[in-house]
């Protein structure tokens, strides 16, 4: 068993990407690491997308991954201090770029887009085209 207390969030995410598998223990460790500073930033979300891409449709083998992925990405995009409750032009373009580069259309990604479409009061940027059908 791996001792995750000695690893930071990036190291845990890199380990998951390397083996293409994720466990509930890894999700718990990630939650703890990301909650330590109460901030989920763009580099962390970019890594979450890369992890999600490496998991592909195996994301469904770890039920905790879907909610972890959706909660943390939407926390950055919808709960930010500059445009709370909204996806602004910069966020919308950035998210569309992430999907273009790392999108796999798995259950986690679909749930994220559904959540963003439901929870955002206003959606701008290129992501608005993808969310308009949700």
N, C-alpha and C positions, 0 to 999 in steps of 0.2 A: 504494500500500500504506500502511496506517495504522500509525503508530508508537504501539504500545500502551504503551510504557514511560512515556509522559507522562500516561496515564490511570489512574485507580484502578478498582477492581472495579465500583463502582456506575456509573461512567461507561461502562465497557465493556458492562455489562448494559443500561443505558439505550439505548446505540447499537443493540444487538441487538433490543430491543423496538421501537425506532423503525422498523427496516427489516423486522422479522419473519423475518430470516434469520440463520443462525449458521454460522461456519466453524471449521475446525480451528485456524487461527491465533488466533481469538478464544478458543477453549477453552484453548489453551496459555497465552495471556495471563491468562485468568481463574485458571487453576491457580496460576500464578506469584504473582498478586496475593493470592489467598486463602491461599496457603501462607506468605506473608511473615510473617503474625502467628500462624499455626497455629490460628487461631480462625475458625470459621464461626458467626456469630451469627444471631439471629432476623431482624433486618432484611435480612441478606444472603439468607437462605433465602426470605423473603417475595418478594424480587426474583427469585430463581431460579424461584419458582412463576409469577410474572408473565411472565418470559421464556418459560417452558414454555408458558404459555397463549398468548402471542403467536405461538409457533411452531406450535401446533396439531399437525396430523399431519405437518408439515414437519420435526418433530424427527428423523424417520428419515433425513433427507437428510444429517445430520451424525452419524455413528456415535459420535463422541466425546461428544456431548451426553448421551446416555442414561447412560453410566457416570459422567460428571461430575455430573450432576443427582442420581443415586441415591447416589453416594459422599458428596457434600457434605450432602445433606439427612439421610441416615442418620447421618453423623458427628455432627451436632448432636443428633439425637434419641436415638440409641442409645449413642453414645460420650461423653455428657456426664458430668461429674464427680459430679453429685448423685445420679443413678440410672443408673449404667453398666449397659448390657445390658437396660435396661427402658424402656418408654414409660409415664411416670407420668400421672396424671390431667391435670395442666396441659398436658403435651406432647401427649397424646392429644386433648384438646379443641381446642388450638391448631391441630394438624395437620388435624383435621376441619373447622375453620373455614376454613383455607387451601384445602382441597379444595372446600368449598362456594363460596368466592369465586372461585377461580382454576382449578378442576379442568376438564380437557378430555378425560380418559380416553384419552390417547395412549399410545404405547409406553413413554415415559419414566415417566409416572405409574404405569402398570401395573407396570413393573419395580420402582419404588420401593415400592409397596404389597406386592408379593411378597417383596421383600428384607426389609422391616420385619417382616412376618409370620413369615418364616423365622428372622431373627436375634434378635428380641426375646425374652427369657426370660419377660417378663410384659408384658401390654398393658392399659392402663387408659384411661379417658376415652372420649369418643364415637368415637374412631377404632377402638376394639375391635370395633364392629359391622361396620365395613367390612373389617377384616382377618380376621374370623372365617371368612369364606368363601375365603380365599386359601390 
